[in-house]
Amino acid sequence: MHAPIVCLGETLWDVLPHGAFLGGAPFNVAAHLARLGAPVCLVSRVGADARGREALARMRAVGLGTARVQVDPWLPTGEARAVLDGTGSARYEFPSPAAWDRIEADAHALEAANGASALVFGTLSQRTPAAVEAVRRLVDAACWRVLDLNLRAPHDQRDVALASLARADFVKLNDSEADRVAAWLGVAADPPDLLDVLAARFGVASLCITRGERGAVLWHDGQWFDQPAARSEVIDTVGAGDAFLAMLLAELLDGRAPATAMERAARLAAFVASQPGAVPDYAAGDFRG
């Protein structure tokens, strides 16, 4: 069994037309890793309010430890107000400030980062200067850094994204994020062209791009893998990319072949997209093995 995968960043409530669901990409990835039986540690921050208490209870309910989840005595637990379009895709508003804006690189968080088999981080939790500094300290303490870019307007600053790319070994983007990054770097969004620049400029070793109904591609261990999307009837896409990343990392760190990891990731993502909320109930054995 490998060391825990650390998921670093925001925990918040996704307020959707059909209810409120605990979310935030780092929480979602961590929750799916726990469901899949992978060792995982969530480093996040919630408020000392009713939603914060409920968040901690929900974490424990999905098998996540809360020892590294900080509690802010003043700021409220974060919220994402989501509106779904006709395809099930969501756009968000993020009230601020929120507890996850004040994640601290304290001794406990640094210890978790230093001992991780992988550290997963994104850019949304870096929307304030203090948060940028805390996240960078924790990322720099890790040995294998996984960037799930997670660009969410209006918190999608180019400088934060590029600085995060410079710290990443493995980068996961969706297709629209790949287009944005390619435009920033002045290169075509074609995966091989984008990889060449990311590798040369930032030292990125692995790249995964998820493309919705067109599936996903992965560059890993010197080879490209192309995975078609699994079929599903989409209810909402919230959390599908997080489930994909969780399965991909769990499988790769357990020594599975990349092609197998991608196929299982696609099946889990399709299932999540067919259910309400980012972390629906399922058994690991339905998707692993």
C-alpha positions, -999 to 999 in steps of 0.1 A, spaced: 0 0 0 14 34 -10 15 64 12 -16 86 13 -26 109 -15 -30 144 -2 -58 165 -16 -52 202 -9 -77 231 -12 -113 242 -10 -142 224 7 -175 240 -1 -212 234 -6 -224 231 -42 -258 248 -42 -276 232 -72 -312 236 -84 -319 201 -69 -302 206 -36 -270 214 -17 -241 189 -19 -207 190 -2 -181 196 -29 -150 215 -40 -126 196 -63 -101 186 -36 -129 173 -14 -145 155 -43 -112 138 -54 -105 128 -18 -140 114 -13 -137 93 -44 -103 81 -34 -118 70 -1 -146 52 -18 -121 34 -40 -102 22 -10 -71 43 -16 -52 59 13 -60 96 13 -57 127 34 -77 159 29 -60 192 38 -87 219 38 -105 245 59 -142 249 69 -159 274 92 -170 270 128 -206 271 116 -235 247 110 -223 240 74 -188 234 86 -200 209 112 -221 192 86 -191 191 62 -170 174 88 -197 148 95 -201 142 57 -164 137 54 -164 110 81 -194 94 65 -176 88 32 -145 75 50 -124 106 51 -103 115 81 -107 151 93 -75 155 114 -60 177 87 -91 198 80 -87 231 97 -116 250 113 -117 288 109 -132 306 139 -145 336 119 -149 329 82 -179 309 69 -177 275 52 -174 280 15 -202 279 -10 -205 276 -48 -238 287 -63 -241 266 -95 -265 271 -124 -268 242 -149 -272 247 -186 -291 224 -210 -262 200 -212 -258 195 -175 -227 217 -173 -224 242 -145 -212 277 -140 -204 290 -105 -204 320 -82 -181 318 -52 -190 341 -23 -159 355 -5 -142 355 18 -146 319 29 -128 296 53 -109 279 25 -93 312 16 -73 309 48 -58 274 46 -26 274 67 7 256 59 9 246 96 31 218 109 4 192 105 -4 201 69 34 202 60 39 168 76 10 154 55 24 169 23 59 157 30 48 121 35 24 120 5 27 96 -25 11 124 -45 -3 159 -36 -33 171 -57 -38 208 -58 -56 235 -80 -59 272 -86 -93 281 -71 -79 278 -35 -52 304 -45 -75 334 -50 -58 355 -23 -21 363 -18 -20 346 16 -36 314 1 -11 314 -28 18 314 -3 3 287 19 -5 264 -11 29 269 -26 46 260 7 26 228 9 31 219 -27 68 225 -25 70 200 5 56 172 -17 76 148 -39 50 142 -67 27 171 -75 -6 167 -94 -22 199 -107 -59 197 -114 -60 233 -128 -98 238 -122 -101 273 -137 -133 290 -124 -141 325 -134 -135 351 -120 -108 333 -100 -88 321 -131 -57 343 -130 -31 336 -156 -1 342 -133 -14 318 -106 -21 291 -132 14 294 -148 31 294 -114 11 263 -105 21 246 -138 58 253 -128 53 232 -97 35 203 -113 48 169 -123 14 156 -135 -12 180 -150 -49 173 -155 -70 197 -177 -104 197 -193 -106 207 -229 -116 243 -223 -87 247 -198 -63 231 -224 -75 258 -248 -69 285 -223 -34 273 -213 -24 269 -250 -35 304 -257 -15 318 -228 16 299 -240 11 308 -277 8 272 -289 -18 251 -306 -42 233 -282 -34 199 -299 -23 177 -270 12 168 -284 20 205 -291 7 215 -257 27 187 -240 59 198 -257 57 233 -243 46 222 -208 75 197 -207 101 222 -220 90 252 -201 77 237 -168 91 202 -166 57 185 -167 61 148 -171 25 136 -175 -6 153 -190 -42 142 -190 -69 161 -209 -106 152 -204 -128 161 -233 -164 152 -222 -182 131 -248 -149 128 -268 -133 109 -239 -98 117 -226 -61 115 -236 -31 107 -213 6 111 -218 23 90 -192 56 70 -191 65 82 -226 33 71 -244 -1 85 -254 -33 67 -243 -66 76 -260 -98 67 -240 -133 70 -255 -160 82 -232 -182 57 -215 -219 59 -223 -243 75 -197 -274 96 -195 -261 128 -181 -280 144 -152 -252 168 -142 -214 168 -148 -205 182 -114 -177 160 -99 -173 137 -130 -138 151 -137 -129 147 -101 -140 111 -101 -120 105 -133 -88 119 -116 -93 100 -84 -96 67 -103 -67 75 -126 -44 83 -97 -56 53 -75 -49 29 -104 -16 44 -115 -2 45 -79 -14 9 -74 7 -1 -105 -21 -6 -130 -13 -1 -167 -23 34 -179 -48 20 -204 -66 1 -177 -65 31 -154 -80 53 -181 -108 28 -190 -118 25 -153 -116 63 -149 -139 68 -178 -165 43 -165 -166 60 -131 -168 95 -145 -198 84 -167 -216 70 -137 -210 101 -116 -224 123 -145 -255 101 -145 -262 109 -108 -271 140 -88 -242 155 -68 -205 151 -71 -200 119 -49 -229 96 -53 -230 62 -35 -212 33 -52 -191 3 -44 -154 3 -54 -157 -32 -67 -182 -20 -93 -154 0 -110 -121 -15 -99 -113 -50 -108 
